[in-house]
């Protein structure tokens, strides 16, 4: 009763006051009121079917007396006072509001608290059976469509929805439906048994597949929760959209129990399992790995995998080194059988000072094909972290580190075509950066040594640091970085130097700004990693490039424009912690 009083308002509820007046009224009044409320809620539920139950509906059902009673601004106050003697009494608690207003109120509450609201009183419990409330919660919290009966199974083809069962005694075939009949389900069941239990796996994830990594997007897709794995286009060009392949899906059966199905292999959906390992980590398991096998054995599986991954046969790939890389990836990835562990990935938060909108980009990496990187900004630097990798530089590593405090002014087009001229520019800045890092390390060690010996005063240390800072400032001003006053919106001509290898990509002929940066290179197996100098080229909001001077190659990056719900980091601290963890996975 105390809970009811707290939720319904100050004072006792109408039902409580009715018990006090039980000696003066007929004993059947309670049952009469319950039947009256039940009829009103039932009528409300029938009226909600097929409609969104928005504010327009409340206005349509409310009469003039209701507008007067609840203080509508369209009714004269004097007329309201005239009706107080004959109209209904002003509600004294939340439970006395009409059901349609309670539906509006409850629709604004998070779905996770609604079961507690149902425990307050019988009227609330009856109102919370209204489909409108749960439809709005599914739409607001998970982006589900407006009409459950009209939703199509996104991510499931017709052959996945139906399977042909042939009776050998009858020549004609019969199709049997593989999915349940959703006519007998409602939004409350979908929310309670599907969306809410699996809400923690929605968003972006990186699978633990050794150096290759990957990008998985778990979304509410129609009547399913589907895990989509991103794959590069068959003829990889950065402007082409990424392909998607479902790895698993979750949906409800008539028993109102969520079912997990593995989508890997070529025999259709089959039994699977999902387990939450810990916060921001879950794992998938296939319970019928025989569905992944093919009659022709590993050779047929490899040919099928090659056509799906690359859209061609091994004979059509003439580069011998690329053939070795492709065969190595098949052998490594096929051993998992879709039994994988996934770790959460956040999109970087955007700041007003960012050079461009951070996010995910597709980049060219020579014979390794297209790889996905995450561009983020950290003060005076921009960093690109690999989400998909290769045996040389695995996923999770910092592939590009750009110093935004060191812009580069490109020379004339004739000199830009000369790789030696461009190298002279970049290597000059690289030497300055190395001297500054060495000087800073020496200053730090000297300060620590002096403090330990107690022979250096604060004034002498400050003077030494000031002299070193002045020396660094002079050396920096002599380089190309003195041009930081250029307007970042102005375009300048750009052309790749002769001798720099690039894929058959159409890159812009103008750029906005260029900066000094370093790229990570390594031998096979991530051996002897080192950061090599290069040039970061910003073309526009959705494209940038990087010239690897030591490799004499060019990588072009294009933004991944897919809609990625449930993926943004709650704060910069959580995002940076995620980056540190990602690098520790592959180090």
PyMOL commands that set and color helices and strands:
alter all, ss='L'
color gray80, all
select helices_A, chain A and resi 2-8+14-20+29-48+55-61+64-69+77-83+94-96+99-107+111-118+122-127+131-142+148-150+158-161+182-184+187-195+199-201+289-292+297-310+314-316+320-336+366-368+413-416+419-453+458-477+480-483+572-586
alter helices_A, ss='H'
color red, helices_A
select strands_A, chain A and resi 162-166+173-177+203-207+216-221+224-231+243-252+258-262+270-278+281-286+341-345+359-364+370-378+381-386+398-407+492-493+510-511+513-523+527-540+543-548+553-559
alter strands_A, ss='S'
color yellow, strands_A
deselect
rebuild
show_as cartoon
